[in-house]
């Protein structure tokens, strides 16, 4: 994964490096046989080994490297806006821990800790590739701790709020999509990318093979992240009826559209059979929540709600991790701790009521 990220960074930086040639120096651009490793600068490393990207890098080189488009576009932004302008003229041999620390401190002041942390990850990956190619003897970025980012407070819906939302959404065309988001924690891209061939309603099994996402004005069909790749999940019984209803509804739309229907096998489509926009799932989600008088939360927070409900029901964190497709158990445990604290608070409150009742009698 580290080498793959470094390939993405090198690919998107090639044209960026050319734009800073006057300040970087000709010796770092030649990449000829007489070039010595000591001549390389940071910007030169990021572009080394990849052909020039003469068009939009998000549309050309990135898709060939196996990374999902959103990650590739994110790396391109960090190379273009931060790494090349702030560190591009530094020679690899002279790049020090202090240089990296100053860069991160400056970036954190001028933007956010999260941005600085992501730039740290991109640069660390690139220097790791340089170590493998024996251009440098050590990766100084790995010696610098990335900025600490405060985790976002979780505020998923309670069970009552979730049930109120599902009741309000029952007649919405995306009711089955909302059910998958709440019951199985599906991302909106996974919902939009779901195909009927991946849904077995009789055996109650559903597979996550693709996800749709919009990057740079274009929609891409990417592989899901982490454990979601080609993952088979048991389909909750509560999801079966909405999906059967969705199939009947889609058949009616197909008949009504006639020749205008575009056969695609997607579960959720427009009136003419084309995949729906990922952002439209969120728009419908917030509209239904607002009309029901509920707190408007992110659709992604529904995943936290899934983890909360599963954990409160006594499901082991490892099983919750498998269902949600978390790549690390630590992500699941953050939600687990949140639920345990709520359970402890409820238990203490129950004990308090018992003690007060006894004391009132005396």
N, C-alpha and C positions, 0 to 999 in steps of 0.2 A: 504493500500500500504506500509506503514511504517513497519508493522509487517511482511508482505510478504518479503520485502527486508531483514529484520533481519533474517528470516528463511534461506534465500539464503546464507547470510554471515556465519551463524552458521554451515550450512551444509558443505560449502567448507573449513572451517577452521579446521575441526576436525583433519585431518592428519597433518596439519601444526602445530597445537598445540602440537601434540605428538612429533614432531621433535624438539621442544624447551623445552621438559620436564626437562632436566638437569638444565636449568637456571630458569625455572618457579617454580619448586618445586612440590614435589609429592602431597602435600595437595590440589593443584588446579586441579589435574588430576583425582582423585578418583571418584568424582561425587557420592559418597556413601551417605547413609542416615544420617551419622554423619557430613557431610560437612556443614559448616555454610556459609551463604552468604558473610560474611566478608573474607572468605578464597579465594573467587573467584578473579582471575586476568582477565585482559582484554582478553588474549588469551583463557582462560577458558570459558569466557562468549560467545565468538564467536563460540565455539564448543559445548556449553552446549545444551543438549536436542536433539541432532541428532546422529544417529549411525555413526560409522567411515566410511569415504569414502575411500575405499581401492584401487579404480581405479581412473582414471582421473575424477575429480569432474565435469567437464563440460559434461561428458557423463553419469554420474550416478545420483547423487542426485539432480542436479539442475532442470532437466526437470520435476521432480515430484512436484515441488513447485509452478508451475503456472507462473513463470517468463519467459520472453523470453530469449532465449539462449545467445544472445549478452549481455544483461544486467547481466546475471548470470556469464558469463565469465569475464566481467569487474569487478564485485564485487570480484571474486576469485583472480584476479590480485592484487587488492588493499589490500586484506587481506594478501596475501602471500608476497608481496614485501614491504609493508609499515606498515600496522597496527600491525601485529605480531612481526616483527623485531624491531620496534621502541617503541611500547607501550605494547607488550605482557606480560612483567613481572610486570606491574603495577597492584596493587590491586585495585579492583573497588571502595572500600570505600575511598581509598587515592587518587584516580585520581582527579586532580583539574583542574580548568580553566586554570591555568598557565601551567600545563602539556600539555593540549590540544593545547594551543596557541604556546608553544615551538615546539611541534610536527608539527603543520601546517607551522610555519615559517621555520623550517628546511627543510620540504618537498618541500616548495615553492622554497627555495634556491637551493636544489639539483635536482629538476625537473622543474615543471611549476605550475603556479597558478591554472590552470585547474585540474591538478592531485591532488593538495592539496584540492581543493574544492570538488572533487568527494570522496576523502578519508574522508573528513569531513561528507559528506552525509551518507556514509556507516557506520561509527562509531556512528553517531547520531541515525541511525535506530536501531543498535544493542543495544545501551543504552536505547532507548525508550522501546524496548522489555523487558529489564531488569527492568525498572520501573514498567511495567505492571505486571511482575512476583514478584514484591516487593523484588528484590535483592538489589536494591539501592533506595534511597529516591528522588533523583533528577538526571536529565540528564545534566551533566556539559557541554557536547558538544553543547547543544542548547543555552548555555550562551555565546558561542564564535562565533563571526561573521566569516563566511567562507571567504576565499580570494576573492578579486574582480577580475573577469576575463574580459579582454577587449573583446568586441564583434567584430567579424570578419566583415570587411568591405564588404558590398554587392556590387557585380559587375555583375549582370545578363545582358544578352544580351538586346540590344534595340529591338524595333519592327522590324526595318529593318534587323538586324542581325538574329533575329528569323526567319523571312520569308526567308532569304537567306539560312539558315540551312535547313529548311523544303523543300525548292526547291532542294537542293543538296541531301537530303536524300530520295527523292521520290521513287527511284528505289532500296533502301536498304531493305533487308528482314525484318529489324526491324523498318520500317517506321511507322507502326501503334503504336509501342511501344514509339517511340519518340513523336508522336502526343499526346499520353496519358500523357507523362511526361510534355509536354509544355502546353497543354490545361487544364489539370486537376491537375497537380502537383504531379503525382504518383511517389512514391519511386521506385527504381529499383527492390527491393524485392517484392513490390506490383505488378509491371508489370510482373515479372517472375511467381508469384503465382496466376495470374489471370486465371480463368477457364471460359469456354464458358457458363456454367450454370449460371454464374454471370453477363452475358452480354445479354441484350435484345435490339437488334438493331431495332426492330419494334417500341417498346415503348420508345426507346432511354433512357434506364436506365442501369446503371452499378453499381455493388456492390463490395466492397472491403472486402473480408472475410479472406484471408490468405496472407502471404508474405513469400518469400523464402530468406534465408540468410545463408551465409557460416561462421561458427564459429569453430575454432580449427581443420580445415581440413575436417569438415563434413557439409553437407547442411541440414538445418532444415526448417520445415514448421511450422511457428509460426503465432499467431494471430497478426493483425496489431496493432499499437499503438493508444492510446487515442480515439479520435472521429472517427477514421477510422474503428473501429470494426463494421463489418457487416453494414457499412454505404451505403445507396443507394444514388447515385448521378445522376442528369440529364446528359445525354451524349450529348456533343456538336455535332451539325450536321456535323461539319468539321471532326469529328472522325469516323463517320459512314462508309463512303466509304473506308477508309484505313482498318477498321476492316473487312468489307465484302471481300476486296481483300485478307486479311490475311487468312480468312476462305477458300477461293478458293485455295490459294497457299498451305495451309496445306492439303487440300484434294488431291492435285496433289502429294505432298510429300508422303502421305499415300499410294496412288496407286503405286507409284514408289518403295516404301520400301517393300511392300508386307508383308511377314511373319515377317520381321524384325521390323515392326512398333509396338511400345509399346503404346497402347491406354491409354491416361491419362487425356483427356479433357482440357489440358492446352492450352491457346491461343497461346503462343509463345513456340515453341519446336525446337528440333534439327531435322535433316533429318530422324531420326528414331522414332520421337514422344516423346522423353524424354524432361523433362524441361531443359531449357537452363541455363547456369551458370549466376548468377547475375553479376559477374564481366565482362562477355562478353558483356552485355548491355552497360556498360560504355566504354569498349574498342571500340565498334562500334560507339558509340556517339562521342568519341574524334577523331576517324579516319575520320568520315564524316566531322566534324568541321574543322579538319586540312586540308583535301583535298579541302575544300571550301574557305580556306584562312581566316577563322574566328578565333577569340580568343578562345582558348581551355579553357572551364570552367568545373567545376564539374557538373555531371548530377544533383546533388542535387540543384545546383544554378538555374536549370530550374524551380524549385518550386518557387524560389524568382522571377523569370521572370514571372511566372503565376500570382503571387500576384501583381507584378508591372502592368501587362497588365490589370488585373481586376480592380485594384484601379484606374488606369488612365482612365478607361472606366466609372468610377463613381459608381462602385459596393461598397456597404457599407462594412466596415471592418468585421462586424459580419458574413456577407454572405461569404466573402473571407475566414474567419476562418473556416466555415463549409465545404467549398469546399476542402480546403487544409488539413483539419483534425487537425488543431492546437489544442493543449490541453488548451492553454491560449491565451486570446486576446492580451496579451502583445507581444507575438511573431509576431502576425499579424500586430500590431501597429508599430513595428520596421520597417517593410517594408512600411507600410502606410505613416509613417513620411518621409521616404526616397523619396517616390513618390511625396508627397506634396511639399517637398523642391524643387524638380526638376520642378514642375508645377509653383511654385512661382517664380523661377528663370526665367522660360520662360515668365511669365506674366510681370516681371520687364523689361526683355529685349524688349518685345513688346512695353511697355510704353516708354522706352528709345528711340526706333526708331521713335515713333510718335513725341516725344519732339524734337529730333534732326531735323526731317523733318520740323517742324514748325520754329525752330530757323534758319535753313538754308534759309528759305524763307524771313525772316526778315533781 
